[in-house]
Amino acid sequence: MERANRRSIGPRPRRGGGGRSGFRVHKRGAVVGEGVRARGLDGREATLAKLTRRLFFMTTKLNHWPHALTRSLISIVLLVGAVGTAVGQVESSSAPSAATSAEKLVVGGPAPLLKVEKWVKGEPIKEFEKGTVYVVEFWATWCGPVRKSIPQLTALAEKHKSNSLKAIGISIWESAAPDGTSALVGVERFVSEMGDKMKYNVAYGGDKGGMADTWMRAADRSGLPTSFIVDKSGKIAWIGNPNSEREGMLVTVEAVLAGTFDPKAAAEAVRKAEEGKAKAKELGNKLKGALQGARAEEAMDIVREMLRVDPKLFPNAVGVTFQQVMINMGKQDAAYAFAREMFNGPAKDSPMDLNTMAWVILDDAAVKKRDIELAFELSKRAVEVTERKDGPIMDKLARAYFEKGDVVKALELQITAVELAKTDKRIPAAIIQQLEATLARYRAAR
């Protein structure tokens, strides 16, 4: 998610929770990062945009999207050329370009100096003391996801207070408010508002971007929040998103504190991860081109390669490609063959892909020949993989039963789907209303 262009959409982006503030659906159909100017769409690209909007709504909102979309945006967002970052993070449009190799800040390298404009909370920390572990988190007042990461950092600092761990928050990429209030005053107000949720040392990095340059730019990072773990010797042990990559962050903290952290192994892991991301982006762009060019066989081959690289990097590439081949290209026999191949192989444990394919077969008006039995098997497997805990996925299985003529079973499952959705805080009220409307339809048909 990018920092909003304040001149174009108002003084400040809407503050929101970690995940949903990451993306919005542009009125013309493109899924874009907040603040990204959606480009005009026409022809096949407009069709793809419409498809992506529907898939984004159906698969990400309904299928544990904060978890799945964190791993990769390529399979959905890159299909229309939109720009985005990991869920729970904001990408700043004011972030400088990447650093040169000589300036690059990497895991295993020395931590830069702490040169801030003003410490606004806690005692100033002028340098990293040997024997102390630091978590340095970059944030901004306009960034919605920091309202999730800030209390998490407080909890981490409190947990390890006796183990020589200190947390530091650095505000960067701020600007004056429309009423003339300075960026510094805005930061001080925000910190005061957070109170004990932000119970650690906090500094304002400054208007000129010194800290942003020596840390964020040097590490080739443009998303907020971003955290850096500095080990007991003053070297960088970890760099990442404290929301979507929290597990890795906590494991690293524990290892550094225990003295079991291996910087060489960590640096090698980062190198491999970066190679994987580069490969994923390359394949995502290839898939985009193949789908826009209506090259069905090529698109399906690219998805097969994606799954050989790492299925986790492309959580809905199968579903997106299935719908494009089925609906936009009109090659339904090829689409069904692809669906069966994926169902019997690499996508059998991917509820997002399974659910998307089932949804297309059951619900899309452009499907001329509905394979209800295949949709039933896909949705049944998706329910199994999610351990019968996902209401919207359960809804698809209920629909499959309804289409098969088993209204009683459909009604039973739809009741469960509604109950599950109501207890899941991630499910929007509008989705619950849709599930309830479907339940009413099944009751009327009994």
Legacy VTK file of the C-alpha trace (Angstrom):
# vtk DataFile Version 3.0
C-alpha trace
ASCII
DATASET POLYDATA
POINTS 446 float
0.000 0.000 0.000
1.431 3.353 -0.897
1.361 6.563 0.964
-1.545 8.581 -0.385
-0.992 11.562 -2.635
-2.510 14.141 -0.330
-3.115 16.718 -3.016
-5.278 14.315 -4.977
-7.354 12.624 -2.297
-7.334 14.927 0.688
-5.165 15.826 3.631
-4.700 12.381 5.082
-5.379 8.788 4.146
-8.093 7.061 6.146
-6.569 5.299 9.084
-7.408 1.675 9.264
-6.401 -1.709 10.586
-3.427 -3.671 9.433
-4.793 -5.506 6.445
-7.763 -3.841 4.838
-6.106 -0.454 4.648
-3.581 -2.013 2.278
-5.731 -2.043 -0.853
-8.822 -0.529 -2.337
-10.819 -1.237 -5.457
-10.684 1.711 -7.823
-14.052 2.766 -9.217
-12.934 1.719 -12.685
-12.099 -1.740 -11.513
-8.368 -1.904 -10.784
-7.209 -3.128 -7.406
-4.640 -0.578 -6.362
-2.556 0.370 -3.368
-3.921 3.306 -1.426
-2.693 6.480 -3.092
-1.703 4.780 -6.354
-3.181 6.620 -9.311
-5.137 4.040 -11.261
-4.332 4.167 -14.940
-7.139 4.321 -17.487
-8.248 0.891 -18.626
-9.805 -0.290 -21.824
-10.307 -3.439 -23.868
-8.880 -6.641 -22.469
-7.160 -4.825 -19.612
-10.513 -3.478 -18.465
-11.924 -7.012 -18.542
-9.006 -8.183 -16.442
-9.571 -5.311 -14.049
-13.218 -6.298 -13.631
-12.194 -9.887 -13.070
-9.581 -8.881 -10.530
-12.067 -6.750 -8.635
-14.449 -9.696 -8.373
-11.730 -12.150 -7.443
-10.233 -9.760 -4.939
-13.628 -9.399 -3.301
-14.534 -13.073 -3.383
-11.185 -14.639 -2.563
-9.329 -12.160 -0.419
-12.195 -10.817 1.646
-13.601 -14.287 2.136
-10.633 -16.606 2.375
-8.317 -15.511 5.179
-6.940 -12.820 2.923
-4.582 -11.109 5.414
-2.636 -14.397 5.717
-2.661 -15.418 2.078
-2.183 -12.086 0.386
0.819 -11.301 2.627
2.718 -14.092 0.917
2.185 -12.756 -2.608
0.234 -10.131 -4.487
1.507 -11.277 -7.831
-1.242 -13.755 -8.625
-3.995 -11.137 -8.294
-2.678 -7.594 -8.294
-0.047 -7.880 -11.037
-2.661 -9.170 -13.452
-3.814 -5.597 -14.035
-0.441 -3.993 -13.475
-1.415 -2.435 -10.165
1.217 -1.676 -7.571
1.019 -2.947 -4.008
2.973 -4.259 -1.073
2.424 -6.783 1.638
-0.727 -6.547 3.660
-0.257 -4.677 6.906
2.245 -2.290 5.352
2.107 1.058 3.581
4.441 1.987 0.760
5.462 5.616 0.692
5.391 7.520 -2.569
8.023 9.830 -1.109
10.481 7.031 -0.493
13.800 7.600 -2.280
15.128 5.250 -4.926
17.136 2.197 -3.946
20.623 2.616 -2.576
23.738 1.779 -4.500
25.553 -1.436 -3.613
28.142 0.540 -1.646
25.453 2.049 0.582
23.313 -1.044 0.936
22.178 -2.046 4.416
21.915 -5.813 4.739
21.595 -8.504 7.364
25.041 -8.996 8.891
26.123 -5.421 8.213
26.675 -2.709 10.830
23.658 -0.719 11.972
23.724 2.970 10.926
23.858 5.769 13.464
20.728 7.071 15.177
20.613 10.680 13.930
17.117 11.968 14.642
15.689 15.467 14.794
14.058 15.039 18.187
13.283 12.372 20.753
9.613 12.787 21.612
9.254 10.004 24.182
11.712 8.337 26.537
15.387 9.003 27.053
17.472 9.785 23.957
19.463 6.840 22.615
22.568 8.226 20.968
24.249 4.937 20.105
23.783 1.178 20.270
25.320 -0.254 23.418
27.162 -3.537 23.087
25.358 -6.368 24.826
21.924 -4.840 24.192
19.496 -5.932 21.489
17.441 -3.252 19.736
14.290 -3.344 17.648
14.151 -0.189 15.544
10.752 0.305 13.931
10.048 2.938 11.280
6.514 4.263 11.138
4.398 7.315 10.258
1.307 8.956 11.702
-0.642 8.518 8.430
0.079 4.787 8.219
-2.901 2.660 9.309
-1.014 -0.610 9.901
1.225 0.979 12.570
-1.725 0.973 14.918
-1.311 -2.783 14.903
2.484 -2.923 15.022
2.956 -0.295 17.756
1.219 -2.191 20.603
2.936 -5.386 19.430
6.316 -3.689 19.770
5.344 -2.456 23.230
4.445 -6.016 24.263
7.744 -7.316 22.892
9.733 -4.681 24.753
7.879 -5.365 27.998
8.374 -9.110 27.650
12.135 -8.807 27.229
12.790 -5.750 29.373
14.959 -7.781 31.737
16.840 -9.401 28.850
18.539 -6.229 27.580
16.150 -5.529 24.721
15.149 -1.980 23.843
12.527 -0.836 21.363
12.827 2.352 19.336
10.181 3.941 17.114
11.322 6.338 14.390
8.729 8.476 12.595
9.659 9.310 8.992
8.098 10.621 5.756
5.819 13.004 7.620
4.511 16.341 6.344
2.734 19.359 7.744
-1.047 19.197 8.125
-3.344 21.337 5.921
-3.968 23.678 8.872
-0.254 24.458 9.071
0.540 22.171 12.002
4.143 21.054 11.666
5.061 17.424 11.092
6.820 17.306 14.458
3.746 18.559 16.321
1.664 15.970 14.485
4.024 13.224 15.610
3.973 14.454 19.221
0.171 14.464 19.214
0.028 10.967 17.775
2.461 9.621 20.376
0.469 11.279 23.158
-2.728 9.772 21.775
-1.215 6.277 21.729
-0.261 6.551 25.412
0.844 3.258 26.951
0.208 1.455 23.687
3.482 3.055 22.623
5.535 2.369 25.708
9.060 2.717 24.359
11.506 5.333 23.087
10.171 7.313 20.144
11.871 9.839 17.882
10.970 12.065 14.955
13.419 11.321 12.164
13.184 14.780 10.652
11.880 16.535 7.560
15.007 16.049 5.470
14.984 12.246 5.530
18.331 11.517 7.139
17.189 8.418 9.002
15.004 7.385 6.076
18.069 7.536 3.816
20.588 5.754 6.034
18.186 3.013 7.112
15.176 2.582 4.820
16.699 3.674 1.514
19.912 1.822 2.275
17.928 -1.361 2.931
15.856 -0.792 -0.230
12.678 -0.524 1.836
9.763 1.758 1.025
6.978 0.226 3.120
5.850 1.130 6.604
6.048 -0.187 9.186
9.491 -1.717 8.757
11.530 -3.132 11.632
15.252 -3.712 12.031
16.716 -5.969 14.712
20.167 -4.875 15.875
22.115 -7.605 17.661
24.370 -7.315 20.696
27.366 -6.403 18.551
25.577 -3.610 16.711
24.923 -5.510 13.488
21.660 -5.958 11.608
20.098 -9.350 12.351
16.715 -8.965 10.630
14.797 -6.566 8.371
11.104 -6.905 7.614
7.450 -6.087 8.107
6.550 -6.519 11.806
2.951 -7.314 10.863
3.064 -9.834 8.033
6.496 -11.224 8.916
6.042 -11.190 12.665
6.851 -14.859 13.174
10.286 -14.490 11.608
10.890 -11.359 13.623
10.076 -13.042 16.945
12.194 -16.099 16.146
15.137 -13.822 15.370
14.693 -11.833 18.582
14.715 -15.019 20.644
17.791 -16.348 18.844
19.721 -13.091 19.210
18.889 -12.846 22.906
19.861 -16.495 23.477
23.139 -16.117 21.578
22.206 -18.775 19.014
21.703 -16.422 16.074
23.788 -17.308 13.012
24.319 -14.134 10.936
25.824 -15.995 7.971
22.894 -18.396 7.767
20.461 -15.484 8.115
22.178 -13.537 5.341
22.039 -16.590 3.067
18.345 -17.062 3.827
17.687 -13.423 2.916
19.605 -13.851 -0.338
17.532 -16.881 -1.306
14.299 -15.126 -0.357
15.205 -12.152 -2.547
15.959 -14.491 -5.442
12.563 -16.114 -4.899
10.807 -12.747 -4.924
12.568 -11.742 -8.131
11.563 -15.004 -9.780
8.017 -14.606 -8.530
7.769 -11.113 -9.973
9.146 -12.317 -13.296
6.597 -15.114 -13.496
3.801 -12.814 -12.374
4.560 -10.418 -15.208
4.688 -13.287 -17.676
1.303 -14.527 -16.499
-0.126 -11.041 -16.797
1.054 -10.822 -20.391
-0.250 -14.271 -21.304
-3.683 -13.571 -19.850
-3.952 -10.159 -21.448
-2.959 -11.740 -24.748
-5.538 -14.529 -24.354
-2.797 -17.165 -24.663
-4.433 -19.908 -22.647
-1.861 -22.690 -22.974
1.004 -20.324 -22.233
-0.783 -18.964 -19.157
-1.463 -22.427 -17.790
2.167 -23.444 -18.397
3.344 -20.373 -16.495
1.112 -21.311 -13.566
2.593 -24.818 -13.590
6.062 -23.261 -13.390
4.914 -20.990 -10.559
3.792 -23.981 -8.557
7.095 -25.748 -9.168
8.956 -22.695 -7.824
6.817 -22.334 -4.676
3.011 -22.640 -4.475
2.970 -20.390 -1.407
4.163 -17.440 -3.481
1.122 -17.612 -5.768
-1.934 -18.279 -3.583
-4.554 -17.638 -6.263
-2.733 -17.935 -9.586
-4.607 -21.162 -10.344
-8.018 -19.664 -9.603
-7.360 -16.462 -11.542
-6.060 -18.354 -14.563
-8.943 -20.827 -14.474
-11.486 -18.030 -14.620
-9.661 -16.179 -17.385
-9.390 -19.275 -19.551
-12.973 -20.276 -18.771
-14.708 -16.895 -19.031
-12.612 -14.320 -20.858
-11.109 -16.716 -23.394
-14.137 -18.991 -23.612
-12.046 -22.167 -23.634
-14.141 -24.101 -21.175
-12.895 -27.606 -22.003
-9.295 -26.462 -21.510
-10.262 -24.692 -18.284
-11.968 -27.773 -16.883
-8.979 -29.966 -17.776
-6.706 -27.471 -16.029
-8.959 -27.416 -12.957
-8.929 -31.214 -12.665
-5.150 -31.303 -13.102
-4.665 -28.719 -10.362
-7.247 -30.350 -8.087
-5.491 -33.700 -8.349
-2.073 -32.141 -7.852
-0.530 -28.860 -6.719
-3.735 -26.988 -5.811
-5.396 -29.718 -3.772
-4.397 -28.036 -0.512
-5.010 -24.437 -1.591
-8.455 -23.404 -0.329
-8.286 -20.046 -2.098
-7.731 -21.658 -5.499
-10.256 -24.415 -4.858
-12.882 -21.953 -3.702
-12.314 -19.605 -6.625
-12.724 -22.387 -9.179
-15.843 -23.702 -7.464
-17.303 -20.204 -7.301
-16.713 -19.626 -11.029
-18.390 -22.904 -11.990
-21.369 -22.386 -9.702
-21.922 -18.664 -10.000
-20.542 -17.049 -13.148
-23.294 -16.409 -15.704
-20.835 -16.819 -18.597
-20.265 -20.515 -17.851
-22.130 -22.393 -20.586
-21.564 -25.901 -19.268
-21.536 -26.222 -15.485
-19.705 -29.209 -14.072
-21.581 -29.280 -10.779
-19.864 -32.464 -9.659
-16.416 -30.902 -10.092
-17.533 -27.784 -8.241
-18.836 -30.026 -5.473
-15.504 -31.847 -5.166
-13.541 -28.585 -5.220
-15.669 -26.946 -2.536
-15.731 -30.110 -0.441
-11.938 -30.246 -0.454
-11.710 -26.526 0.391
-13.920 -27.117 3.430
-11.721 -30.045 4.490
-8.509 -28.030 4.149
-9.959 -25.179 6.218
-11.181 -27.712 8.810
-14.799 -26.549 8.445
-13.910 -23.219 10.068
-14.416 -20.845 7.141
-17.959 -19.569 6.622
-17.650 -18.219 3.068
-15.946 -21.412 1.906
-18.677 -23.447 3.576
-21.126 -21.294 1.619
-19.733 -22.667 -1.663
-20.196 -26.257 -0.559
-23.766 -25.442 0.452
-24.316 -23.960 -3.002
-22.949 -27.116 -4.628
-25.389 -29.249 -2.658
-28.213 -26.897 -3.623
-27.343 -27.191 -7.312
-27.241 -30.987 -6.933
-30.807 -30.850 -5.604
-30.050 -31.601 -1.941
-31.761 -28.577 -0.425
-31.805 -30.022 3.105
-28.030 -30.472 3.172
-27.519 -27.077 1.544
-29.643 -25.458 4.255
-27.731 -27.240 7.018
-24.365 -26.097 5.677
-25.548 -22.553 4.975
-26.695 -22.177 8.584
-23.194 -23.212 9.650
-21.640 -20.829 7.112
-23.563 -17.884 8.533
-22.676 -18.818 12.112
-18.989 -19.126 11.255
-18.962 -15.815 9.395
-20.591 -13.974 12.281
-17.846 -15.105 14.663
-15.036 -14.120 12.272
-14.143 -10.456 12.765
-12.418 -10.367 9.388
-15.661 -10.921 7.503
-17.360 -7.622 6.492
-21.012 -7.103 7.411
-21.950 -6.938 3.722
-20.660 -10.481 3.186
-22.609 -11.765 6.164
-25.738 -10.155 4.742
-25.149 -11.963 1.448
-24.748 -15.277 3.249
-27.973 -14.650 5.166
-29.792 -13.800 1.927
-28.626 -17.097 0.468
-29.826 -18.880 3.589
-33.251 -17.283 3.168
-33.336 -18.487 -0.444
-32.581 -22.056 0.609
-35.263 -21.939 3.276
-37.779 -20.718 0.739
-36.849 -23.554 -1.609
-37.231 -26.295 0.993
LINES 1 447
446 0 1 2 3 4 5 6 7 8 9 10 11 12 13 14 15 16 17 18 19 20 21 22 23 24 25 26 27 28 29 30 31 32 33 34 35 36 37 38 39 40 41 42 43 44 45 46 47 48 49 50 51 52 53 54 55 56 57 58 59 60 61 62 63 64 65 66 67 68 69 70 71 72 73 74 75 76 77 78 79 80 81 82 83 84 85 86 87 88 89 90 91 92 93 94 95 96 97 98 99 100 101 102 103 104 105 106 107 108 109 110 111 112 113 114 115 116 117 118 119 120 121 122 123 124 125 126 127 128 129 130 131 132 133 134 135 136 137 138 139 140 141 142 143 144 145 146 147 148 149 150 151 152 153 154 155 156 157 158 159 160 161 162 163 164 165 166 167 168 169 170 171 172 173 174 175 176 177 178 179 180 181 182 183 184 185 186 187 188 189 190 191 192 193 194 195 196 197 198 199 200 201 202 203 204 205 206 207 208 209 210 211 212 213 214 215 216 217 218 219 220 221 222 223 224 225 226 227 228 229 230 231 232 233 234 235 236 237 238 239 240 241 242 243 244 245 246 247 248 249 250 251 252 253 254 255 256 257 258 259 260 261 262 263 264 265 266 267 268 269 270 271 272 273 274 275 276 277 278 279 280 281 282 283 284 285 286 287 288 289 290 291 292 293 294 295 296 297 298 299 300 301 302 303 304 305 306 307 308 309 310 311 312 313 314 315 316 317 318 319 320 321 322 323 324 325 326 327 328 329 330 331 332 333 334 335 336 337 338 339 340 341 342 343 344 345 346 347 348 349 350 351 352 353 354 355 356 357 358 359 360 361 362 363 364 365 366 367 368 369 370 371 372 373 374 375 376 377 378 379 380 381 382 383 384 385 386 387 388 389 390 391 392 393 394 395 396 397 398 399 400 401 402 403 404 405 406 407 408 409 410 411 412 413 414 415 416 417 418 419 420 421 422 423 424 425 426 427 428 429 430 431 432 433 434 435 436 437 438 439 440 441 442 443 444 445
